[in-house]
Amino acid sequence: MKVKRHEGHEREIPNGHIYHAVMPIVFFTIWFLDSNIFRISTFLNDFVPFTIRIILFILVFGIALSSITLSHRALFKSHKPSDSLITNGILGYVRNPMYLGILLIYVAFILFSLSLISIGLFIPVFLVYNWMVNFEENILENMFGEEYIKYKEKVSKWIPIPFKR
């Protein structure tokens, strides 16, 4: 049986969809259990008011959704992957805005619950995403060569730098 793949799959880490499915399930299951049922590591909630936590959650979650939306618009204007390097829009400020947005969703939930277990769990989640990004950036470097190397020098991997352009 032949696996049907989408166009551009060769630019992604093999079986990346599995990481994108399993990591949130594991993280949010543990987050939910610690934040709402067992409350093993949520003692910081006693020191940070709920209002502050909900404001931080909404702010970070909004930034995450904006990052994902803007990157989706920039990367998927058509159903075919671009033959040229896309460096405009949000991709002019951060190289991995979609993955950044996904990571910020995790951070938003951590800020909401202040679960220390979730913070500890976020570390391997970040390392997996960083590994995925490194893998995919090597592919892009092979595809676009010096143009991509110069892009990497100008644009940050994770932290948007609005004035560096």
C-alpha positions as CSV (number, residue, x, y, z in Angstrom):
1,M,0.0,0.0,0.0
2,K,1.4,3.3,-1.1
3,V,1.2,6.2,1.4
4,K,-0.4,9.3,-0.1
5,R,1.7,12.4,0.6
6,H,1.1,16.0,0.1
7,E,3.2,18.2,-2.2
8,G,6.2,19.5,-0.4
9,H,6.4,16.6,2.0
10,E,10.1,16.2,1.0
11,R,10.7,19.6,2.8
12,E,9.4,18.2,6.1
13,I,10.8,15.8,8.7
14,P,9.7,12.2,7.9
15,N,6.6,11.3,10.0
16,G,6.4,14.8,11.5
17,H,2.7,14.4,11.7
18,I,3.2,11.8,14.4
19,Y,5.2,14.3,16.5
20,H,2.6,16.9,15.9
21,A,-0.1,14.5,17.2
22,V,1.6,12.8,20.1
23,M,3.3,15.7,21.8
24,P,0.2,17.8,22.4
25,I,-1.8,14.7,23.6
26,V,0.9,13.8,26.1
27,F,1.5,17.4,27.2
28,F,-2.1,18.4,27.6
29,T,-3.1,15.2,29.3
30,I,-0.3,15.7,31.9
31,W,-1.1,19.5,32.1
32,F,-4.8,18.8,32.7
33,L,-4.1,16.2,35.3
34,D,-1.7,18.4,37.2
35,S,-3.6,21.6,36.8
36,N,-7.1,20.4,37.6
37,I,-7.1,17.1,39.4
38,F,-3.9,16.3,41.3
39,R,-2.4,19.8,41.6
40,I,1.0,18.4,42.5
41,S,3.0,21.4,41.1
42,T,0.6,24.3,40.9
43,F,1.4,26.0,44.2
44,L,2.5,29.1,42.4
45,N,-1.2,29.8,41.7
46,D,-1.5,30.9,45.3
47,F,0.9,33.8,44.6
48,V,-0.3,34.9,41.1
49,P,-3.9,36.1,40.8
50,F,-6.2,34.3,38.4
51,T,-6.8,37.6,36.6
52,I,-3.1,38.0,35.8
53,R,-2.9,34.4,34.6
54,I,-5.9,34.7,32.3
55,I,-4.6,37.9,30.8
56,L,-1.2,36.3,30.1
57,F,-2.9,33.3,28.7
58,I,-5.1,35.4,26.3
59,L,-2.2,37.5,25.3
60,V,0.2,34.7,24.5
61,F,-2.5,32.5,22.9
62,G,-3.5,35.5,20.7
63,I,0.2,36.0,19.6
64,A,0.4,32.2,18.9
65,L,-2.7,32.2,16.7
66,S,-1.5,35.3,14.9
67,S,1.9,33.8,14.2
68,I,0.4,30.6,12.9
69,T,-2.2,32.4,10.8
70,L,0.4,34.8,9.3
71,S,2.8,32.0,8.5
72,H,0.1,29.9,6.9
73,R,-0.9,32.8,4.7
74,A,2.7,33.4,3.7
75,L,3.5,29.8,3.0
76,F,0.3,28.3,1.6
77,K,-1.0,31.0,-0.9
78,S,-1.4,28.1,-3.3
79,H,-1.6,24.4,-2.9
80,K,1.8,23.9,-4.3
81,P,5.0,24.6,-2.3
82,S,6.9,27.6,-3.6
83,D,9.9,27.1,-5.8
84,S,11.6,30.2,-4.3
85,L,12.6,31.1,-0.8
86,I,9.8,33.1,0.9
87,T,11.3,35.8,3.1
88,N,8.5,38.4,3.2
89,G,5.8,39.0,5.8
90,I,6.3,37.3,9.1
91,L,9.1,35.2,7.6
92,G,11.1,38.3,7.4
93,Y,11.1,38.5,11.2
94,V,11.3,34.8,12.3
95,R,12.2,31.7,10.3
96,N,9.8,29.3,12.0
97,P,6.6,31.3,12.8
98,M,4.3,28.3,12.6
99,Y,6.4,26.2,15.0
100,L,6.9,29.3,17.2
101,G,3.1,29.7,17.3
102,I,2.6,26.1,18.3
103,L,5.2,26.4,21.1
104,L,3.5,29.6,22.3
105,I,0.3,27.7,22.7
106,Y,2.1,25.4,25.1
107,V,3.5,28.4,26.9
108,A,0.0,30.0,27.2
109,F,-1.3,27.0,29.0
110,I,1.7,26.9,31.3
111,L,1.1,30.5,32.2
112,F,-2.5,29.8,32.8
113,S,-1.8,27.0,35.3
114,L,1.7,27.7,36.5
115,S,2.3,24.0,36.6
116,L,5.9,23.2,37.2
117,I,5.5,19.7,35.8
118,S,4.2,21.3,32.6
119,I,7.3,23.6,32.5
120,G,9.5,20.5,32.8
121,L,7.6,18.8,30.1
122,F,7.9,21.8,27.8
123,I,11.6,21.4,27.7
124,P,11.6,18.1,25.8
125,V,8.7,19.4,23.6
126,F,10.9,22.4,22.7
127,L,13.9,20.2,22.0
128,V,11.8,18.0,19.7
129,Y,10.6,21.1,17.8
130,N,14.1,22.4,17.6
131,W,15.3,19.1,16.2
132,M,12.5,19.1,13.6
133,V,13.4,22.7,12.6
134,N,17.1,21.8,12.3
135,F,16.2,18.9,10.1
136,E,13.9,21.0,7.9
137,E,16.4,23.9,7.7
138,N,19.1,21.5,6.4
139,I,16.7,20.5,3.6
140,L,16.0,24.2,2.8
141,E,19.7,24.9,2.9
142,N,20.3,22.1,0.4
143,M,17.5,23.4,-1.8
144,F,18.3,27.1,-1.8
145,G,22.0,27.1,-1.0
146,E,23.7,30.4,-0.3
147,E,20.4,32.3,-0.5
148,Y,19.1,30.4,2.6
149,I,22.4,30.7,4.4
150,K,22.1,34.5,4.0
151,Y,18.5,34.4,5.2
152,K,19.5,32.5,8.3
153,E,22.1,35.2,9.1
154,K,19.5,37.9,8.9
155,V,16.5,36.3,10.4
156,S,16.2,34.7,13.9
157,K,15.3,31.0,14.2
158,W,12.9,31.5,17.2
159,I,12.7,35.0,18.6
160,P,11.2,37.6,16.2
161,I,13.5,40.6,15.9
162,P,11.3,43.4,14.4
163,F,14.1,46.0,13.9
164,K,16.8,43.8,12.5
165,R,15.6,43.7,8.9
